Amino acid sequence: MTARLLPGAPVAEAVLADLRPRIAALVEAGHRPGLGTILVGGDSASGGYVAMKMAKATELGLTSPHLHLPDDATQADVVAAIRQMNDDPAVDAMLVQHPTPKQIDFEAALLEMDPDKDVDGLHPVNMGRLALGMPGPVPCTPAGIEALLAHHGIEVAGKEVCILGRGTTLGRPLALLLAQKRPTANAAVTVVHTGVPDWPVYTRRASIVVAAVGVPYILQPVHISPGATVVGGGVRYEGKKLLPDVDEACNEVAGAITPRVGGVGPTTVAMLFKNCVEAAERAVSRRA
């Protein structure tokens, strides 16, 4: 058996196609959505990610206010930058690019952000909204995974989903998202991690397995059942080399699988812009 590939690009294209007329409507109403970015330091990978987001924002017709702080920026400097964007009506949504230099407490900085402008959906207020099923920005990678599964016709409702990984950006919010009562969710979700010695017992019985640990090649063919759907959400970089959680040999056991490159990544970026546009729509609605 060779698994059917689940590319993320068509999913991202569908999300962005939905956003374009909404962006045009906002501009017509006199408000051009703005995605603000804050970069601390000169890490080349982080700088590349921010540049990519700014370029995509411009392509979509958004503004992209940007603040670049030096490597030796203090916590106070980062807080001041966040507050500047909080107060800027041209910024509908924003992010502080992670990772930040070691002297910066990223979680403490996140608390300074206006939750309604939190494009990554990681502020505690937004995580609480997610837990309660309330409207608000949803963490981008989990939202992208739900959209990817739905786009490719992978049935989630009533199925057992096992998430390997409990991180705040993916594992935990994805569990909350896929357990909600929606046609594209409504699953029986189990979250396991490397602190569970027998975690393969859980992944082997699941219809859908999401690897979200950041441990290269942790998920092997023996860890999944024949025909299962496998989503690779976790990666680790060694230098410039990207190492996925999912071993390529899983392609021979899984029924469907995300590709090593071009799977979850494009959907994550698309959901970031979806959160931005929705924040702009909410801002315009509040001012009406």
N, C-alpha and C positions, 0 to 999 in steps of 0.2 A: 504494500500500500504506500502511495505517495500522497501526502496531505495536500488538500486544496489551500492555496495561498489566500490570505486575507489582507490585501494591501490597504494602506491608510489613505493614499492619495485620492481615490475616488470619493471617499467619505469626506475628506477635507474639502474637496471641490464642491460637493453638494452643500455643505455647511456654508461655505463662502458665497455660493450662488444665491442662497437664501438671504444672506446678509446684504448683498449689494443693493437691492432695491430699498431696503430699510435704511441703509446709509444715505442713499439718494433722497429719501423722504425727509430724513433729519436735516440734510443740507438745505433742501427746499424750504424747510420750516425755519431756517436761519441758524441752525446749530450743526457745526461740523464736529463729529466725535473726535476725542483726543485720547490717545494712549500715552501716558507718561512713563518714562523709564529712568531709573536711577542706577548707575553703575559705580561701584566703589573699587578703585584700584585698576591695575593694568593687565589683569589676567586675559590672555589672548582668546581663550575659549569663551569666556563670559562676554568679552567685547564682541566676538563674532555673533553670539546669540542675540545680543542687544541690537547689533547692526542689522541682522536679518529681520528682527521684529519691526524695527523702524522702517526698513525698506518695504516690508509687506503692508505696513500701515499706510505708507504713501501710495502704494499701488491700489489699495482699497479706497483711497480718498479720505483717510483719516489724517489728523495732525499727529505729530509724534514729539512732544516736548521731552527734552532729555537733559539730565544733570549728571555730569561725570566728576566724581570726587577722587582725590588723589589716594595713593596707597596708604598714606599716613593719616587719612581722615579719622576723626574721632567719632565716638558714639553721638556726641552733640551735633557734629556736622551732618551725620546721616539723619538724625531726628529733625534738624532744621530743614533739610531737603524734602523730607516727607511732608512736613507741615506746610512748606511752600506749595507743594502740589495739592495737598488737602484744600488749600485756600484758593486755588486757581480754578475758576469756572471753565476754563478751556480744557482742563484735565478731567475726563469722565472716569477713567480707570488708570491704575498705575501698578508698577511692580518695582521691587528692589531685586536686582539680579543676584541670584545665589549661585555659588558661595561668595561670601564677603570675606575680607581680610580677617585674620584671627582676633584682632582687637575689637571687632564689631560683634555685638550680641544681636544676631539676626532676629531671634524671637522677640526680644525687647523692642527692636525697631518696628517689627510687624504690628505690635500693639499700638504704635503711634499713628498707624494708617487709618483713614476713614474707612470703615468696613464696606460702605457702599462704593468705594473706589478700588477695592481690593480685587484686581483682575484675576489673581491666582486662586481666589476663594479659600485662602488658608488662614485668614484672621479668625480668632476664636469665635467671634460673633457669627461668621459665616459657616464655620463648622457646626455651630449650634443650630443654625437655620437648616443646614443639611440634615442633621440628626432628627429635627422636628418636622421635616418635610415642608419647610417654609420657603418662599421664593427668595432667591439671592444667588450670587455667583457661586458656581460649583467648581471644585478643583478640576483643572483642565484635563489632566491625564485620565482620571476616572470617567469624566464626562465623555472624553474621546473614545474610551474603550466601550462604553455603553453604545455610543453611536456606531462604532465600527461593527460590533456584533449585530446590531439591528440592520445596518446597511447590507451586510452579507447574508442575511437571513438565518443567522444562528439563533435558535430558540433559547431564550433564557428563562422565561416564566415557567415556574414549577420544576426547573432543573436544579441539580446540585452544582454549585460553583465553589471551587476551592481557591482561595487566594493565599499564595505563599509569600508572606511579607506583611508587616503591620505598620509600615511607615505612615507618617502624617500626610504625606503628599499623594500617596497612592493606595496602599493596602487598606488602611482604616476608612478613608472616605469612600473608596470603591465598594466596600462591604455595606456601608450605609446606603449607598446609591442603588445597588442591585437588589437590595432587600425591600425597597419601596414598592408600593402597589401601583405598577404601571405596566402596560403591555410589553415594554422592552426591558423590564426588570422582574420583580416579583419572584426572585429565586430563593432557594435555600442556600445560604452563604455560610461557609466555614472559613475562618482565618487561622492559618498556622504560620509558624516561623521556625527559624533554626534552633530556637530554644526548646522545641518539641522534638524529642529524639525519634519518634516514629511518624514524623510528618508525611512520609510517603504513603502511609496507610490512607491518609485523607485525600491526597492528590490522585491516588489510583482509583478511587471510587467515584470521582467527580466527572460530570459530563463536560465541564469547562474548567480549565486550570489557568490561573493568571500568575505568572512568575514576577514577583515585585520585590526582590531581595537586594539586588545589586551584588550578587555573588556569581562570578562568571561560571557558566555551564553547570549550575547547581541542579537544574532540572534535566534529567536523563530519560531515555526511552523507557527504562524500567519503572519510572515514577508515574507514568500515565497509563490509562487504559486504552486499548485499541479503539480508534475512532473518536477519541476525545478532541475537543477544541482547545488549542493551546494559544495563549496570548503572552507574548514576551514584553513585559513592562519595565523590567529592571535591567540596568546596564551599569558597567563600570568602565572608566577610562584608564588605560595604562599608557601614559604619554598621550599620543594622538590616536591610539588604537582603541576602538570601541569593542568591549567584550560583553556579550549578552548573557542573561541568566539561563537562556534555553539552549541546550546543546543541539546542533544542527541535525543530529541523528534522530531527534524526535519527529522529524518530517516523515520518517518511515513508519511511524506508529500512529501518529495523530490523524484524525480525519480532516481537520482544518487547522491552520497555524498562521500566525503573523510572520511576515518575512523578517530576516535579521535586520535589514535596513529598509525604511519606508513603511513600517507597520504603524505602531502607536504614535511615533513622532509627529507626522503630519496632522493627525487628528488633534493632538495636544495643542498645536499652534492655532488650528482653526477654532478650537473652543476658547482660546484666549481672546480672539477677536470677537467671538460670539458674546463673551462676558462683557467686553468693552462696549459693544453696540447696545446691549441690553442696559448697561449702566447709563449710557447716553439717553436712551429712551425713557428710563425712569427719571433722569434729571430734567428732561424737557417736560415730562408729565407733571412733575412737582411744581414747575414754574408756571404751568398753564393756569 
